[in-house]
Amino acid sequence: MNAHAALILVDLQNDFLPGGALAVPDGDAVISVANEVQQAFDLVVATQDWHPRDHGSFAANHPGGKIGDVVDLNGLPQILWPVHCVQSTRGAEFTPGLRTDRIREIFRKGTDPRIDSYSTFFDNAHRRSTGLADYLRERNVREVAIMGLATDYCVKFSALDARELGFEVRVIEDGCRGVNLKPSDSADAIEEMRRAGAAIVSSRTMVRRPS
């Protein structure tokens, strides 16, 4: 285990899994990866989308708005999504299959109805921090491994912000799945993270397996 590395589990919540309000295709396949790779890290943190019901990213809160539309939300382009991960609902809970006993801290995002928050570090305008970066630095973390949902949104923006903040970043590719509003979105996100200096790795590189 590397005392200077942390694992960030991104949004492994019921609403992003099959049957959920904003299900990521094949999203449940990442849970076993999350459970396995946790053993390789002394520090494991997790994030939750944690929206108020009146959140501005919900199509239902825009008269005539449809899922997938792009609107202006307080000066930022905003994709409209189904109502999902509403605070204190089952959809916002971690999936029951996720091992949570090693998660040391949970960081909640998307709590301000006026702005969305894909990244685990900041809202989409970088106006407000979640506190995750300070938490990691206080523990002398220099490298983060990131996995979860979804590749083309919360994982991507988390990885890009982590690089901007000076962390070494590994993205566990087989521990991520994408929304793919366009078929190439996940592949494009992987390339964008790689260009930003993130290492794209397999969970096999960090889990000791029997020979």
N, C-alpha and C positions, 0 to 999 in steps of 0.2 A: 504493500500500500504506500502511496505517495502522500505524505503529510501536507504537501504544498499543492495538492490537486483536489478539486471538488467535482462531484457529479451533480448536474442540474437536470432534474426530471421535469419536463415541460408539459403541464396541462393534461395529465393522464386522468381525465374526468369522464363521468358517465355520458355526458352530452356529446363528447367527441368520439365515442365508440359506437359500433353498430347498434342500432335501435335508439340512439340518442338524437337530440334535436338538431345537431350539426355534425352528423356522423362522418368521420374521415374514413374513406374506403380502406379496409384491411387494418384499421387502427388498433384493433385488439391484438394484432400480431406483435406489437411492441412490448406488451406487458411482460411476457416471459423474458425478453431481453433486459428490461428494467430490473426485474427481480434478480437476474443472474449477475449483472455488472455491478450492482451495489456492493457486493463483497470485495470489489477491487479498490474501494475508496473508504478512507477514514471519515470523510465529510460528504454527506448526501443532503441536498436540499431539494425542495419541490415547489412548483408554482401552481396557482389556480387562477383561471379566469373567474372573476367574482363580481358579476355585473348587477347593478340595481335594475329593477324591472323597467324603469323608464330610460334605459340606456339608448343613446343616440345612434348606436350601430344596428339596432334592431329595426328591420323593415316594418314591423308592426307599429312602430312609433312614428312613422312617416306616412301621412295620408296619401294613398295611391302608390306608395313605394313598394317595389318588388324585390325579393331576394336576388342579389347579384347586381342590382342597380348601384351606381356610384353617385353619391351626393356630396355636397359641401357641408361639412360638420365643423362649425367654428373655424373656418379657414383652411381646413384640411380635406382632401378627397377621402371619402369613406365608403367602402363597400358595405352594402346592407346585408345583414345576416338574419337567419331565423333567431327567435328568442332562445337564448342558450345560457347555461351556467349562471342562472340567477341565484343571487346570494341565498344561502341556507335552504336550497332545494336539492333534491336527490341528483338532479342533473349536474350540479356543481361539485358533488362529492367525488373523491377519488374512486376509481373502479374497485369493487371488492377484491378483485384478483391481484391488486398491487400490494406488494409487501411494503408496509409503512413503518415498521418498527425501527428501521435505521434512518429514517428521515429526521434530521435534526431541527430543521426550520422550514416553515411554509411561507412563501411570499405571494400575496394576492395582488392582482392587477385588474385593470378595467373597472375600477370602482367609481370613477368619476363619469357621470352620465354625459358629460359634454365632450369627451374625447376617448378614443379607443386606446388600447395598450397591448400591442402584439409582443413587444420585447419584454423579457423578464426583468430588465434593468430600468426602463423608462417608459413613459407614455409615448404616443406616436409623434408628439411635437418636442419631446425631450424637455418638457416643462417641469416634470416632477419625477423624482427617482423613487423606485420601489424600496430602496435601502439594501438591495442585494449586493451591490458593488462594495459598499462600506462594510457589510457583514463579512464578505470574503476577505477583504484586505485586513480587517482586524484579526483574522485568523491566518494571516500570512499566506493566503492562497495565491498562487501565481498562474495556475493552469486550471481551466475548466473543461470538463467533458459534458457535452450537451446532447440530449436525446428527447424524443417525445413527439407531440402533435402541435402544430402540423409543420412539415418540412418547409413549406412555401410561405408560411406566415410567422408563427411565434418562434419556431426554431431558428429560422433564417435571421429574423431581426434580433434575436437574442445573441446569436453568434456574431453578427456584424457589430453590435454594441459592445460585446465583450472584447473584440479586437480593438475597437476604438478606445476602450478603457485600458488597454495595455495587457490584457490577459492572453496567455497562450490558449488556443482553443482547439479541441478535438470534437468533431461532430460524429456521433456514432450512427452511421448511415442506416444500418439494418435495424436500429432502434427508432427510426423516424418513418412517418408516412405523411403524404400530402393531400391537401384538398383537391388540387388540380382543377381549378375552374377552367384553365386551359391545359391541354394534355401535357405540355412541356414544363409546367410551372415548377414541379419538384426538381427536375433535372436542371432547369435554369437556376433555381435557388442553390443547389449544390455547387454549381459552377461559380455563382456569385460569392458564396462563402469561401470557396477555395481561392478565388482571386483576392479576397480580403486577407488571406493568410491563415485561414483555418485548415487544419489537417482533417481530411475525410477518412475515417477509419471504420473498421469492423469491430463488433463486440468481441470477436475471437482474439483480437490483439491484446485484450486486457483481462480476460478470464482464463485462469489456469484450468486446463482440461486434462482429464486422465489420459495417459498414453496407452 
